[in-house]
Amino acid sequence: MQALPFLSAPLLFARLLAAPLQGARRLPARASSLIPRSTVVELAVLAGHLLLYPTGISQERPVPHPAPAPAPHPAAGPPDGHPAREARQPAPGTPSLLPTEGRAHPPVLLLHGFIDNRSVFLLLRRSLHRHGWRHVEALNYSPLTCDLRKAAELLNRHVEEVCARTGHRRVDIVGHSLGGLIARYYVQRLGGDARVRVVVTLGTPHSGTRVAPLMSAHPIVRQMRPDSEVIAELSRPAPNCRTQFVAFWSDEDQVMVPATTARIDHPDLLAHNVHVAGVGHLALPVNGVVAAGIREALTSAEAAEGAADVISVA
């Protein structure tokens, strides 16, 4: 499995080197100046990722379940029945406070792209940890997976396990490329909107991509085509979907053909599309501006959720 990224490297190199020359002839001089720079960055990211790839092959070990706080000794506080002790008890019918629910950001699950693994999120994970996210985990699905739906079922099981372990009722998901499409399928088609608060996608072919026709022999690649059954399923109505979507897309993404396929245009989804300039496909998970945008999207969703809770109890 360690050699898998090298199988796609020649194709990606060819795409990266050919597309800028074609794009430069179509764009004004000022716009075309961004393309060579993004290509150089893409090649550098690819080289670095190939070195890091072996470190992410194994499945990530889950964070230990937080131990509940010990019950206070009776001598340490007022006796049972005392007004001060009764005031601390939740009102009848109030849901009990789960281990970290309400005291930490919701868990963030990171989902990689086609024939990739969790190592692609090294910098993004560090950024989230540095800014206060305690529960950040990456899920590896097998590069031999031949059906996007099976990967979505695996994601379903993993989300349930994370919620049980961390005490959170809902999670956030950041998906790169195919990973974003898997997360969207889980939310729209498998009832995942009950568990997922926000899905952030980075260079995901929401309407299907026409890149790399020679790789269509792989079933997963065929499912990312504009005329695939999976794309048709995702275009169906999704009434009352509770999950928010934030889709990052770039004109310099050489894997999304056309580039606008990385946008979400669905009448039933709460979707916000974010355009980033001069960032290629592989650079999206490691770009500092994109990382800041992801943090802002997750924080904004929390603020909106908190405001809604205040209104509902007022």
Secondary structure, 3 states (H helix, E strand, C coil): CCCHHHHHHHHHHHHHHHHHHHHHHHCCHHHHCHHHHHHHHHHHHHHHHHHHHHHHCCCCCCCCCCCCCCCCCHHHCCCCCCHHHHHHCCCCCCCCCCCCCCCCCCCEEEECCCCCCHHHHHHHHHHHHHCCCCCEEEECCCCCCCCHHHHHHHHHHHHHHHHHHHCCCCEEEEEECHHHHHHHHHHHHCCHHHCEEEEEEECCCCCCCCCCHHHCCCHHHHHCCCCCHHHHHHCCCCCCCCCEEEEEECCCCCCCCCHHHHCCCCCCCEEEEEECCCCCCCCHHHCHHHHHHHHHHHHHHHHHHHHHHHHHHC
